[in-house]
Every structure is written in structure tokens, then in C-alpha cells.
Amino acid sequence: NYLPQLMAGFIFDDSTYTEDKGLTIKGDVMFMGDIEEESENFSNLKLVYKINRKIVAEQDIAKDAFKSAVDTVKVGATFSDVKTGDTFTLYVEGVDKYGFIHRSAAKKIDYVKEGTTETVTAIEDNETILDKDGNILYGEK
């Protein structure tokens, strides 16, 4: 027996900035892991969007993952309303067959405005594994 893995990344496509919407970024989340069949390893696969550590949206991606015949799955993702000084995180989350929650950050952005120029700094994270109560068993906070 082993713990299944879940890994994610983000492929940037386009970004725009407006005063009312802030930063909007479009791209694809690529994720892979032990996701051949839902009953085998993972259930409840979803994309989770957070701004400043608060969940602002979730997107069910189980159908995309489990119908795929390949190891790597691609799902379109668009996020907006990221304002100056915000930290935005996009991650893939799933519950494994043992009840552990796996989170793999696809993208983390610290958004800073310098004068009239917007600076986007991307920070890649690793997989985090939590118990059913949200206690971190493996990985970083």
C-alpha cells in the first residue's frame, strides 16, 4: 500500500488589468497523479481559488480527470479580482482512498503594484497532505 500523489502546475496564457477588476489571468492547470479511476485513489477533485487565504471559488474537475486516458490532465482556469497587495493561490485538491486531503498548488502569486507597473511574482509550492480535520501531515502551511 502507498499514498497516491497529486501534482499540479499552471501554464500562463493571457493577463489583463483594469481598475475595477484588478488582475485577470487566464491559462491551463495541468495536473497529474494516481487518478486513473475515482474509486481507486481520489475522489472530490477540484480547483480551489484563494485570495489572501480566503476561498473565493471552487471548480469541480473530477469529470475532466477521470475521463482522461492520459496521466496528465489539462483544465482551463481564469481568475480575476486580484488587487494590489493580494496573494492569490490556485491549487488542485482531492481526497484519497484513505481519507487524506491532498493539495497541490498550481500557482501562487504575490501581486505588487509599483507606480504604474504591475509586477507578478510566481511562487511554486509542493504537495501538502492533511488529515480530515485539516491538520498538516506533510508539506508546508
C-alpha positions as CSV (number, residue, x, y, z in Angstrom):
1,N,0.0,0.0,0.0
2,Y,1.1,3.6,-0.7
3,L,-0.3,7.1,-0.6
4,P,-1.3,8.3,-4.0
5,Q,0.3,11.5,-5.3
6,L,-1.2,14.7,-6.8
7,M,0.9,17.3,-8.6
8,A,-0.2,20.5,-10.4
9,G,1.2,23.3,-12.4
10,F,-0.1,26.4,-14.3
11,I,0.5,27.3,-17.9
12,F,0.0,31.1,-18.4
13,D,-2.0,32.1,-21.4
14,D,-3.0,35.8,-21.0
15,S,-3.5,38.6,-18.5
16,T,-5.2,41.9,-18.3
17,Y,-5.5,44.7,-15.7
18,T,-8.4,47.1,-15.2
19,E,-9.1,49.4,-12.3
20,D,-12.4,47.8,-11.4
21,K,-11.5,44.1,-11.9
22,G,-7.8,44.2,-10.9
23,L,-5.7,41.5,-12.4
24,T,-7.3,38.8,-14.5
25,I,-5.2,35.8,-15.6
26,K,-6.2,33.0,-18.0
27,G,-4.4,29.7,-18.5
28,D,-4.5,26.0,-18.0
29,V,-3.9,23.9,-14.9
30,M,-2.0,20.8,-15.7
31,F,-2.2,18.1,-13.0
32,M,-1.1,14.5,-12.8
33,G,-1.0,11.8,-10.2
34,D,-2.6,8.5,-9.3
35,I,-6.0,9.4,-10.8
36,E,-6.8,6.5,-13.1
37,E,-10.2,5.8,-11.6
38,E,-12.2,7.7,-8.9
39,S,-12.8,4.7,-6.7
40,E,-9.2,3.6,-6.9
41,N,-7.3,6.6,-5.4
42,F,-9.0,10.0,-5.4
43,S,-12.5,11.5,-5.1
44,N,-13.8,15.0,-5.0
45,L,-11.1,16.5,-7.3
46,K,-11.5,20.3,-7.6
47,L,-9.7,23.5,-8.3
48,V,-9.6,25.9,-5.4
49,Y,-9.1,29.6,-5.8
50,K,-8.0,31.7,-2.8
51,I,-7.3,35.4,-2.3
52,N,-5.5,36.3,0.9
53,R,-6.1,32.8,2.3
54,K,-9.8,33.0,1.8
55,I,-11.5,30.6,-0.6
56,V,-13.3,32.7,-3.3
57,A,-14.2,29.9,-5.7
58,E,-14.1,26.2,-6.3
59,Q,-14.4,24.3,-9.6
60,D,-15.3,20.6,-9.8
61,I,-12.7,18.9,-12.1
62,A,-13.5,15.2,-11.4
63,K,-15.2,14.6,-14.7
64,D,-12.2,16.0,-16.6
65,A,-9.7,14.0,-14.5
66,F,-11.5,10.6,-14.5
67,K,-12.5,10.6,-18.2
68,S,-8.9,11.2,-19.2
69,A,-7.0,8.2,-20.6
70,V,-3.6,10.0,-20.1
71,D,-1.5,10.7,-17.0
72,T,-1.7,14.5,-17.3
73,V,-5.0,16.3,-17.3
74,K,-5.5,19.9,-18.6
75,V,-8.3,22.1,-17.2
76,G,-8.9,25.8,-18.2
77,A,-8.7,28.3,-15.4
78,T,-9.5,32.0,-15.2
79,F,-9.1,34.1,-12.1
80,S,-9.8,37.8,-11.6
81,D,-10.3,40.4,-8.8
82,V,-6.7,40.1,-7.7
83,K,-5.9,43.6,-6.4
84,T,-2.7,45.3,-5.4
85,G,-1.2,43.7,-2.3
86,D,-3.2,40.5,-2.7
87,T,-1.8,37.0,-2.5
88,F,-3.6,34.6,-4.9
89,T,-3.3,30.8,-4.7
90,L,-4.8,28.3,-7.2
91,Y,-4.5,24.6,-6.2
92,V,-5.8,21.2,-7.1
93,E,-7.4,19.3,-4.1
94,G,-8.6,15.7,-3.8
95,V,-9.4,13.2,-1.1
96,D,-7.5,9.9,-1.3
97,K,-8.9,6.5,-0.6
98,Y,-7.6,6.7,3.0
99,G,-9.5,10.0,3.6
100,F,-6.4,12.2,3.5
101,I,-6.7,15.6,1.7
102,H,-4.1,16.3,-0.9
103,R,-3.4,19.8,-2.1
104,S,-1.0,20.7,-4.9
105,A,-0.5,24.4,-5.7
106,A,-0.7,25.1,-9.4
107,K,0.2,28.8,-8.9
108,K,0.8,31.3,-6.1
109,I,1.0,34.9,-7.0
110,D,2.1,37.8,-4.8
111,Y,0.7,40.8,-6.6
112,V,2.5,44.1,-6.1
113,K,1.9,47.5,-7.8
114,E,4.9,49.7,-8.3
115,G,4.0,53.1,-9.7
116,T,2.0,52.4,-12.9
117,T,3.6,48.9,-13.4
118,E,2.1,45.7,-12.1
119,T,4.6,43.1,-11.0
120,V,3.5,39.4,-10.8
121,T,5.8,37.1,-8.8
122,A,5.1,33.4,-9.2
123,I,6.0,31.0,-6.4
124,E,5.7,27.3,-6.9
125,D,4.6,25.1,-4.0
126,N,4.8,21.4,-3.3
127,E,2.1,18.9,-2.4
128,T,0.6,19.2,1.1
129,I,-1.3,16.3,2.7
130,L,-3.8,16.9,5.5
131,D,-6.0,14.7,7.7
132,K,-9.8,15.0,7.6
133,D,-9.6,17.7,10.3
134,G,-7.2,19.9,8.3
135,N,-4.1,19.2,10.3
136,I,-1.0,19.2,8.1
137,L,0.7,15.8,7.9
138,Y,3.1,16.5,5.1
139,G,4.2,19.7,3.4
140,E,4.2,23.4,4.2
141,K,1.4,25.6,5.6
